[in-house]
Amino acid sequence: MEKSVSNSQPHEKKPPVGSTSANGEKKPMEKDVNAPAFINQAAITWHQRRTEWIGDQSKKSQRVPKDPVISWSTTYDDLLSTNEPFPQPIPLPEMVDFLVDIWSEEGLYD
């Protein structure tokens, strides 16, 4: 079997790029000036889609808090006792607060 001989000298010592030279100075890593900078197209697209979805927050007026749809005296049985739709939609945060309160009272939510 023959060993292939490469063109490089095995005893030739070249400091790696970005290493410390013999006099202790740190050499900066070489950059290819002609190489294009990385542009994260996925992040740009994500931010554009998010802005389309939530809208421009600076243009939205501050929402005035509404009176709750569910009365403070409403019970879980009151909500389940009828098949009638609610007179108006119940906002999700309000419904979550209501259910957490009910479940806490019944010991189901700790």
Secondary structure, DSSP 8 states (H G I E B T S, - for coil): ------SS-TT-----TT-B-TTS-B------TTS-----HHHHHHHHHHHHHH--TTTS--------SS-TT--HHHHHS--S--SS---HHHHHHHHHHHHHHTT---
